[in-house]
């Protein structure tokens, strides 16, 4: 699922950053374009995936929410490491904080990496 998460995020960013269409896209048209881009990115990766707009929107909503929570956890760790924590444990600290908040297992790493490059 990691590659599909990454491809969904890439598709969302790609369509969101379309300068020609900008923010003037209707929501249903926006998601149709995301769906098309998602299928293209999956095909480039050799993945044969069929999704609907509805399934992508729902998954995007969950994934985006999770990435925002993770970003908050990461920011907290970066602002002040937990007392007594060693450097090698700092890399896993945001994940541990995310999971400790009852958000389930952190599974959106690939998506977060794409989003963090684009500052969403």
C-alpha positions as CSV (number, residue, x, y, z in Angstrom):
1,X,0.0,0.0,0.0
2,X,3.0,2.3,0.5
3,X,3.5,2.8,-3.3
4,X,-0.2,3.5,-3.7
5,X,-0.1,6.1,-0.9
6,X,2.9,7.7,-2.5
7,X,1.2,7.7,-5.9
8,X,-2.0,9.2,-4.5
9,X,0.0,11.9,-2.9
10,X,2.0,12.6,-6.0
11,X,-1.2,12.8,-8.0
12,X,-2.8,15.2,-5.5
13,X,0.2,17.4,-5.6
14,X,0.5,17.3,-9.4
15,X,-3.1,18.3,-9.9
16,X,-3.0,20.9,-7.0
17,X,0.0,22.6,-8.5
18,X,-1.4,22.8,-12.0
19,X,-0.8,26.5,-12.7
20,X,-3.2,26.7,-15.6
21,X,-6.2,25.3,-13.7
22,X,-5.0,26.8,-10.3
23,X,-7.6,27.0,-7.6
24,X,-10.4,27.5,-10.1
25,X,-11.1,23.8,-10.5
26,X,-14.5,22.4,-9.4
27,X,-14.1,19.7,-6.8
28,X,-15.5,16.9,-8.8
29,X,-13.2,17.8,-11.8
30,X,-10.2,18.1,-9.4
31,X,-10.8,14.5,-8.1
32,X,-11.3,13.1,-11.6
33,X,-7.9,14.6,-12.5
34,X,-6.3,13.1,-9.4
35,X,-7.8,9.7,-10.2
36,X,-6.3,9.9,-13.8
37,X,-2.9,11.0,-12.5
38,X,-3.0,8.3,-9.8
39,X,-3.6,5.6,-12.3
40,X,-0.8,6.9,-14.5
41,X,1.7,7.0,-11.7
42,X,0.7,3.4,-10.6
43,X,1.0,2.2,-14.2
44,X,4.5,3.8,-14.4
45,X,5.4,1.7,-11.3
46,X,4.1,-1.5,-12.8
47,X,1.0,-1.5,-10.5
48,X,-2.3,-2.4,-12.0
49,X,-4.8,-0.6,-9.7
50,X,-8.4,0.3,-10.3
51,X,-9.8,2.9,-7.9
52,X,-12.9,5.1,-7.9
53,X,-12.9,8.8,-7.1
54,X,-14.8,8.0,-3.9
55,X,-12.2,5.5,-2.6
56,X,-9.4,8.0,-3.4
57,X,-11.1,10.8,-1.6
58,X,-11.8,8.7,1.4
59,X,-8.3,7.4,1.6
60,X,-6.8,10.8,0.9
61,X,-8.9,12.2,3.8
62,X,-7.5,9.6,6.3
63,X,-4.0,9.8,5.0
64,X,-3.9,13.6,5.0
65,X,-5.2,13.7,8.5
66,X,-2.6,11.2,9.6
67,X,0.2,13.1,7.9
68,X,-0.9,16.3,9.7
69,X,-0.8,14.6,13.1
70,X,2.6,13.0,12.3
71,X,3.9,16.4,11.3
72,X,2.8,17.8,14.6
73,X,4.6,15.0,16.4
74,X,7.7,15.5,14.3
75,X,7.7,19.3,15.1
76,X,7.3,18.5,18.8
77,X,10.4,16.2,18.7
78,X,12.4,18.7,16.7
79,X,11.6,21.6,19.1
80,X,12.9,19.7,22.1
81,X,13.9,16.1,22.3
82,X,12.5,14.1,25.1
83,X,14.8,14.2,28.1
84,X,17.3,11.4,28.2
85,X,16.5,10.2,24.6
86,X,19.5,9.1,22.6
87,X,20.0,10.3,19.0
88,X,19.2,6.9,17.4
89,X,15.9,6.9,19.2
90,X,15.0,10.4,17.9
91,X,14.2,9.0,14.4
92,X,11.5,6.8,15.8
93,X,10.1,9.3,18.3
94,X,7.5,11.0,16.1
95,X,6.2,7.6,15.0
96,X,6.0,6.5,18.7
97,X,4.2,9.8,19.6
98,X,1.8,9.3,16.7
99,X,1.0,5.8,17.7
100,X,0.7,6.7,21.4
101,X,-2.0,9.2,20.5
102,X,-4.2,6.3,19.5
103,X,-3.9,7.0,15.8
104,X,-3.0,3.4,15.0
105,X,0.2,2.2,13.3
106,X,2.0,4.9,11.3
107,X,1.7,3.8,7.7
108,X,1.9,6.9,5.6
109,X,5.7,7.4,5.5
110,X,5.9,7.5,1.7
111,X,3.0,10.0,1.5
112,X,4.5,12.2,4.2
113,X,7.8,12.3,2.4
114,X,6.1,13.6,-0.8
115,X,4.0,16.2,1.1
116,X,6.9,17.4,3.2
117,X,8.9,18.3,0.1
118,X,5.9,20.4,-1.1
119,X,5.1,22.0,2.3
120,X,1.4,21.0,2.4
